[in-house]
Amino acid sequence: MPSPVKIDWSKVDQPEIVFQRFSSRRSQVYGTKGIVSSSQPLATAAGLEILRKGGNAADAAVATSAALNVTEPSACGIGGDAFCLFYDAKTKTVQALNGSGHSPEKLTLDHVRKRGINGHYIPRTDLNSVTVPGAAAAWVDTVEKFGSGTLDLSEILDPAIRMAEEGFPVSEIHSRAYNLSENLLKTASPNGDEMLLESKAPLVGQILKLATLAKTLRALAEHGKDGFYRGRIAEAIVELIQSKGGVMELDDLAKHQTSFVDPISYTYGGEVTVYECPPNGQGITALLALGILENIQEMDKVKPLLEMEHNSVEYLHTLIEAMRLAFADSGYYVADPEVKHVPVKELLSKEYLSSRAKLFNPEKTNPQVIHGNPVHSSDTVYFSVADQWGNACSYIQSNYAGFGTGAIPKGCGFTLQNRGGGFTLKEGHPNTLKGGKRPYHTIIPALATRGDELFLSYGVMGGFMQPQGHVQVLFNILRGFTAQASLDAPRFCIAAGADGGVAESANSVVFFEDGIPEETIAKLREMGHDAHVLSGFGREKMGRGQIIQRIVDKAGRTVWAAGSDGRGDGHAAPQI
């Protein structure tokens, strides 16, 4: 008889407040109206401005997203993609939006091979890696589908447009990312100066204006999707890509559409339902890991996870091995479901998860686990918004790798993503490159409910770290950490640091963040883990997260509790 997993809600509802539990001096942020948590303070302020004007969580999320395009273009932008999950407090339902773009219709394996690309992936700087940018349409459709209806798009984009026109001081971590990419911006296209300061990457605190980006945002605000996917901006995108050997055409942009999809979910412990966007995103990886972990415990292969010491040898080994099993499946099966069937129901079935859990060895790593996930790291922004009516919007956007290709369409002020690097160039693989297809996508927002009531709106940005982060911070919350402490806690990341290719073995590199005891890591090495420690800026591989948790006080009132990752520049702030 399986032993059911149990959650001690007394610890979750009343988390222990420990001064400086981990290496952060941040306190959790509380509010009773709206709240915004993002990786840039100015973007958080933009979201709050919209909440104060009567906008809801979706309206404020788009304002935050556009402001992040201005203040953190090294990780996201209108030239990239976006996904969101929206919790509707009236209907108590979760809805999903897939704002990822397709490859150009004329892009083929043969075209790529003729360009001398013989590896498994399109190089990040090759403009054949540019898929149709989906973020612009995602903003418009988020407002139209989930927005309050009290504010129009021009009002929602106004804070971002003002910052781009008037200038803003560049933050610390973003300044470093800018400096690392200065040469890329200068060489990827003739238009690098549009995003530089006197032909140089801006330094910390310097005021940067992005005048051409402001014009792009204004075109979207005034003309909707046609302002981006048709006319001047579309023509500039196509002209640049074709000048560099790409095959994107105006029709590829004109026919782009956002997809509204049903989220996928897994209920852990019979009480907490975690929602993710379905494939072509990798959110299913987190759900697979949760299901495998639950089955491992039910089989009594290990004692309950929440009774283990946090980040102990036993705890870390169990989570790492479950993540490897999960990536083995998602790395192979996740593809564009419009082109290739993805067996989501079968993968998340009790029978299949149980069969995967049987492969777990509590004593050592399993060398037979073969997973085919690409191991590029990437830069992304995740943010979360909740409003006074109880709605929440979990939102994520990305250029894929940093500034993406680094190529700037003339007069547009943004870089084009290189999301096509997520395709494999292996013939016969479900995720094989094909024209008009969406690639395997790393960016994933998350939501969790208790029953049908909102519990968490959260996410952890950073390539293939994202599903790993979703699992780790969720278990931190369930063991009684605050939202802030859950983000501050040291993390692990499997297959996060390689330069590319396919990670074939269960003994692939696993990185541990500085703060996990060396004796713990030494014991994990003895169990077969190829363990390495990250410190300083190397910790960026662990991603950056945001969490908004809904707490109900004794009078039944909603209190928002939010945390913002200290690995980023941002913060959480409440509406008053």
N, C-alpha and C positions, 0 to 999 in steps of 0.2 A: 504494500500500500504506500503510494507516494506521500512524503511529508510536505504538506502545503507551506509555502513561503508566507511569513507573517510580517506585518509592518507595525512598529510601535509608534502610533500616532501621537502619543504624549510627548515624545522627543521631537517630532516634526512640528507640532503646534506650539511648543514652548522650547525652542532651541536653546542650548546652553550658551550663554554669552561669555566668551573667554577672551581676555585682552591679549591681542597679538597672538592668536592661535597659530597663525602662519605669518610669513614675512610681508605683512601689509599693515598699515595704520588706518585703513579705511573702516569706517563703521557702516553698517547696513543703513540704507535710506528708507524712511517710512513716509507714507502719505495716505490721505483718505479720498482725494479726488484723482486726477490723472497722475501718471508718472512716466518718465522716459529714461531709458538707459542705453547709452551708445558709447562708441569709442572716441568721440570728439565732443568736448564741452559745448562748442558753438552749435553743433548739430543737435545736441540735447536741448539747447536753448531754442532752436528753431522749432522742434517738436512741441515744446511747452507753449510757444507763442500761438501755435495753431490750436492747442487744447484750450487756451484762455479765450480764443475767439469763438469757441463753441464747436470746434471740430471734434471728431471722435478719434479713436485709436488708429483707424486706417488713414484718415486725413493727416494726422500727426506723423504717422510712419512715413508717408510719402514726403512730407516736409523734411523729416530727419534724413531720409535717404538722399534727397537732392542736396541737402546741406553737406552730407558726407562726401558727395561727389565733388564739392568745392573744397572742403577742408582736408580730405584724405584720398585724393585721386590715385595715390600709390596702391590702393587696395580695391577701389571700386569706381564706378562711373556710368554715365549714360551710354558709353560704348561697350558695356558689359551686359550681364544677365541678372535677374532677380527672381526670388521665390518668396511666397509668404503663406502663413497659416493665420486665419482670422477666427477668433472665438466670438460668437454672437451671443451676448448675455440674454437677449430676449428669447431666442429659440434654443439656447444651450447646445449649439451645434458648432462643429469645427469645419471650416471650408478651406480649400487649398487653391493656390494660384501658381502656375508654372510659367515663368517669364523667361524661358530660355529659347534661344534662336536656333534655326536649322543651318546646316552647311549649305553653300551655294549649290543650286541644282546641277550645275555643270562640273562640280568637283568630283573627280574619280580617282581610284587607286592608280590607274594608268597615268593620269596627269601628274600625280605626285611623284611616281617613280621616274617619269621622264625628266623631272627637275632634279634628279640625282638623290632623292630622299629614299634611302634603302633600309632605314631602321624600323623600329616598331611604332614610332610616333612622329607626327609632323613637328619639326623644330619650332620652338616658341616664337622666334622672330620671323618666321616665314609667314607672309600674309595669307597663305592658303589655310592657316590655322584660324583665321577670323570667321566666326559664325555670325549670323545676323544678330546685332545687339537687341536684346529683349527688354532691357530695363525701362526704356522710355514708354513702351506700350504697357508694361507692367504698372508703372506709376498711374497712367491714365485709367487703366482698368481697375486698379485697386480702389481709386477714388469713386469711380462709377459704380462698382459692384458692392463695395463694403463701406464707402464713405457716408458721412452724416447727411449730405445733401444741402448743408447750410453754407458751405464754402465752395467756390469754384477753383479750378486748377491754378489759375493765375494767382489767387490769394495764397494757395498752399505752397506754390513754388517761390513766392515773393521773398521770404527770408534768404533762400539760397541765392537768388538773383542779386539781392542787395549785397551780400557778402562777396560775390564774385566781382561785382562792379566796384564796390568801395574798398575792397581789400580786407584781409584778415591776417592776424599773426600766426605763423606756422608753428605747430606744436613739436615737442621734442622727438618722439619716436617717428612721427611722420617726416620730420626733417632728415633723419637718418636714412629713411627709405628713399627720399628724394635724392639725397647725395649719392647713394649706391646706384641709382638709375639715371644719373645725369648724362652719362655717355650714351645710354640707350635712347633717351629722348632726343639727343642731338643727331643721332645717326639713323634712326628708324624711318624718318621722313624729313622733308625740308622744313617742317613747321614746328620744330622743337621749341623755339622761342615763345610760342603761344602759352606754354606752361612753365616757363622758366623765368627767373628774375635777372634781367640784364645778362641773359645767356648763361646763367649759372643756377644751380640748384639753390633754393632758398635756405638760409640758416635759421636756427631756432629763434623765434621771436620776430623775424623779419616779416614785413607786411607784403603779402602777395596778392596781386590782382589778376583775375582770369577773365579778361574782357570778352574774348571770343566765346568762352563757355557761357557767359551770361547771355550772349546773343542766342546761343543754342537753346538754353533753358527758356528764354523768352519766346522763341519760335514754337516750342512745345506748349507753353502756357497759352499762347494766343491761337494756335491752329490745331492743337491736339496732336494725335498721332501723325496726321498728314504733314505737320511741321517738321517731323523728323524722318519719316519713312518715304516721303516724296519731296521733290523740290531740291533746294540748294544743298541741304545737309546730306541727303541721300546721294546726290550727284558727287559731292566731295568724297564721300566714303568709297563709292565705286571707282572714281577716278584714281584715288590713291592705291587701292588694292590691285586694280588692273595694271597700274604702272610698275608694280612690283611682282608681276607674274601670277597674280590671282585671277579667279574667274567669276567673282561675284558680279551680279548684274542688278540693275534698278528693280527688276521684277522680283528678285529675291527679297528685297527690302519691302516693296509695296505689298506683298502678299503675307507678310508676317502677322501672326495672331497669337495673343496670349491664350494659354489653355487653363480653363477652370476645371479642376480635377477633384476626385474624391480622395481625401487623405487616407493613408494606411495607418494601422494602429496595432499596438500590442498591450494587453492588460496584464500588468505585473502584480503578483500577489493577490489577484482578484479584486484589486481596489484602485490602482493607479494606471490609467490608460495614457500611454504615450503616443502622440500623433506625429507623423512625418509625411512629407510630400512623397508621392509614389515615384518609381522610376520614370524618367531617366536619371533621377537623383539617387544618391547613395544613402538616403535616409533609412532604407530597409536594413542597412548594415547594423544600425543601432538596435532596431527591433529584433533582428536575428540574435544579436548578442544578449539582449534581455531574455529572450526565450530560451536560449541555450543555458544561460546562468540560472534561470528558474528551474530548469530541468535537472541541471547538475545538483542543485540543492535538494530537489525532491527525491533524487536517487540516493541521497545521503553520501555522496562522494566527498562532500566537504560539509562542515558545519555551516549554519546560516551566515551569509555574507555580512549582515548587519551586526552579528555577534563577534565577528573577527575584529582584531585591532586594525584601525584605519592604516592603509598602506603598509601592512605587514607583509612578510614573505608569502604567506598563504593567500592573503587577499589579492595581492598584485598578480601572483601566478594565475589565480583563477580567472581574473578579469582579462589578463593578456591572452590566455589560451582561448577564451570565449571569443575575443575580438578576432583572433586569427581564423577561427572557424567561420565566423561571420563574413570576414573579408574573402575567404575562399569562395563563398557563394556569390556575394555581391559583385566581386571582381569579374566573375564569369557571366552572370546572368543579367546584370543591369545594362540596359540599352534603351533605345527609343522604342517604347511600346507600340508606337504607330507603325513601326517597321518590323519589329521582332517581338513576339509574345514573351512577356516576362512572367514566370509562374509565381506571382506574389502569394496567392492563396496557399499554394502547395509549400512554398518555402517557410511560411509562418504557421503551418499546421502543427498540431501537437505531436503527431507521429514523426514528422521530419525533424523537428527541434529535438525530440527525445533521441532520435538516432544520431544526431550530431553531438549531443551531450555525452553519449556513450564513448565518444572518441577522446574525451578529456581524461588526462592522467594527472592525479593530484600530486604525484611525486616528481614529475619531470616534464619537459616540453615534448610535444608529439612531432617527430620529424616527418611524419607522413602527411601533415597538413600542407596542401599545395594551394596557394592563393595567387590570383593573377592581377592584383590591383597595380595600376601605375603608381609610382612613388614620387612624383613631382610634388614639391611643396607649393603652396600658393597663398596669395594674400586676398583677403575677403573682409567685408565688414558685416557684422551681425548687430542688430539692435532690436529692442523690444519696447512696446508702448502699451499702456493700459489707460482707460479713461474712467470718468466719474460714473458712467453707466454700467461698468463691469465688463466692457468689451476689451479684448486684447489683440494685438497684432504682432506676430513674431515674423520678422522680416530679415532677409539676407540678400546681399548683392556682391558681385565680384567681377574683376577683369580676368580672372584665373591667376596668372603669375604676375604679381605686382602691378606694374603699369600695363599689363598685357603685352601686346607686341611693341608698345612704346610709340607706335605710329599714329600721328595726329592728322586727321583730314583737314585740309586747308580751311582756315577761318572758323573752325568748329570748337577748338579748345578742349578736346577730350581724346584719350587714346582708345584704340580698338583692342578688344579682348583677343586672347588666343585660345579660346575654349575648345577649338577644334583639335588642340593637342590632347584632348581627352579621348579621341578615337584611337583604336588600335589599327595598325596597317596589316594585321594578319588576316588573310582571306578566310572566310568561313566562321569567324568569331561573331557572336551576337552584336558586338560593339564595333564591327568593322566600318571603316570610313565609307560613306556613300553620299551622293548628292541628295539634298533635301532631307537630311536626317539630323536628329539631335544627338549629341555625344553623351557618354557617361558624364554625369555632373556631380561635382563634389559639394556644392553649396546647399545646405539643408537647414531650415529653421525647425524648431520643435515646440510643441505644446503638450501639456499634461493636464488631465482632469482627475478629480476624485468623484467617481460617479459621473454625473453630467455637469458638475460645477468646476469652474476653472481652478487649477492648482498652480501651474507654472507656465510662463511664457519665457522660453529660454533658448540659448544656442551658444555654440563655441565655434568661432571662425577658424579657418586655417587648413585648407586642403583635406587630406585624408585623416587629419586629426579630428575632424568634426564629429563623426559618429562615436569616436572614442571619448571625446569630451562630453557628448550627450550622456553617455553611460556613466562616466566617472562623476560628473557633478550631480546627476540624479541620485546616485547612491549616497553622495555626501549629504544631500538634502534629507534623504530618508533615514540617515543615521543621526540626524539632529543638528547638523551644521546650519548656520544661517546662510542666506543666499550669498552674502559677501564672503564668508569663510569657505563656502563650497567652491568659489572661484579662486580664492587665494591658495587653496591646498595644492601641494606639488602633484604633478601629473606624470603619466607615462604616455608614450606615443610609439606605436610599432610602425616600422617601415617609413619613417618620416624624413630621413635625412639623406637618402640616396639621390643620385643625380638623374636618374631616369631608368627606364626598363621595367622589367617584371620581377617582383620579389617571389621566388619560387619556393622557399623553404619555410617551415614553421620556426626555424632558428634564425629567421631574418633579424636584422638589427632592431633592438628595442631601446628607446631613449628614455632615461629617467631624469626628471628635473632636480636640480640642486635643492636639497632640503629633505630628500629621502636618504636615510642613514646608509653609509657605505657598507656596513655589515649586512644590511638587508639586500643590497645590490650584489654583494659577494655571494650570498646564499642562492640568489636567483641565477647567478652565473653557474654555480654548481649544479643547478637543475637543468642547465642547457640553454639558458637565455644569453644571447650575445648582447650584453648590457653595456650601455655607455651613459655618461652623465653630462647633462647640459647645464651651463651656467651663463650668466651675463646675457648678452643679446642672443646667444644660442637658444635661450628659452623661448624665443619667438616660435619655434617649431611646435610648442605646446598650445598655440592658438590663443585667442582672446575672446572671452565670453561675456554675456550679459544675462542676468536673471531677474525676472519679476515674479514674485510669489504672492498669491492671494491668501491672506490670513483673515479669519473671521473672529471678531472679538466676542466677549460674553453676551453682548447685547445684539449680536447678529449682524454687526456692521462690517463692511469690507475694509480692510487695511492692506494697502500695497506695501510690500517689503522688497527692496531692490538692491542688487549688487552689480558692480562694474569691475571688470578684470583689471588688476593692477599691472598686467603685462601690456596694457594699452594706455593711450593718452586720456581716455574719457572718464565719465562719471555718470551716476544716476542722479536725477533731480525730480522732486515732486511738484505738482501744481498746487497753488494756494488759492 
